[in-house]
Amino acid sequence: MYRNISLNYVRAISGALVMWSTAAWGATLTWDANSEPDLAGYRVYRCSELPCTLQTGAAPVAVVGKNETSVNIGTPTKIQFYFITAYDSANRESGASNVVVVTPAPMTADSRNMKSPK
């Protein structure tokens, strides 16, 4: 089944996997579609520490259909680890993808809240 996932940020700093947005930013996991004929969908899991596996207590955060290849994971406030599995029509689950580390974007100063020095 499939193995590669990546992380895209919306409104962060510019870079290869980064885009700007005028709205509040969030993180989106994306992956390559699986071509198995009996693919039913994907499961997204999250951990707060490594190792991040089903055996170490990864928490399920989303289940999406076979035609979906991304999940918005919101605005990260702390370091989190994610992986994805594919499952088929008999509910058999693939091995895990690579683990993606999600690190919150650095805070930036908001000029509306800054005071001039006296």
N, C-alpha and C positions, 0 to 999 in steps of 0.2 A: 504494500500500500504506500502511501505518500510519506515523505520525511522532512521536507523543507518548509519552515515558516519564517516570517520576518515581521518586524515591528515598524509601523509607520506612525509618526507623530503629526498631529495637526496643530498648527500654531506653536512652534517651538523655535529652534534656531535652524537656519537653512543648512542643508546637507543632503546626502544621497537618499535617505529615507525620510526626509523631513519636508513638510509643506507649511505654508502660512495660511491662516484663516482669520477672518475678522471676528469670528465667534469665539467663545471660550474653547480652550484646547482640550484635546483628549487623545488617547492612544488607541490605535487600531492594529490588531494582529491580522496579518494576511498570509495566505499560503497558496501553493499551486494546487489546482484541482486534481483529484484522483480520477483515473480513467477506468477503474474496475467496473464491469457491467452491473454488479450487484451492490454497488455502493449505496448506502442509505443516508449517510451524513457524517458529521464530525462532532467530536466532543472536545471542549476546551477546559483545561485544568489549570489551577493556580496553587502555588506554594509560597510560603513566606521565608523559606530557607532551603539550602541545598543539603543533601540530594533531593531533587524534586521528581518523584515518581509516584505511581499509584500505590506502590508498596509502602511508601513513607508518608502516606496520608494526603496526597494532593486533593484539593477540593474542586469538584466540578463547578464551573461558572457559566457554561453555555452549551447548548446542543443546537446545532444548525443543520439544515438540509443539505443534500448533496450538491445543489447548485450554488451554495453560498461558500465564499472563500475568504471571508473576513468577519471579524467580530470587534466591535468597539468595546474597549475595556475601561472606558471612562478616564478620569483624571487621576493618575497615580500620585499618592501622597507619601509612599514609602517604597523601597525596593521590593519587587515581587518577581516571581519566576513562573513562566507559563509553558505549557506544551499542549499539543493537539494529537488526538487519535482519530482514525477513521473507523466507521463501523458499517457492517453490511446488513442486508435485509434479514439475515438470521441473527442479528444483534451480536455478531462476533466482532471483537475490537482488535484493531491493529496494534502493533507496537507504537511506542511514543515517538513523536517527532523530536528534533533537537529542542533543548530548553532555551527559551528566550528570557533574558534578564531585562526587566523594565525598571528604569531608574527615573524618578521624578525629574522634570526639567528644573534647572536652577531658578530660584526666585529672582525677579527683577524689581527694581525700585519703581514705584508708582508715583509719578511726579505730583499727582493730585493730593497725595498724603504727606508730601515732604514739606518741611518748613524751612524758610530761609534762615541762615545764621544771623544772629543779632550783633 
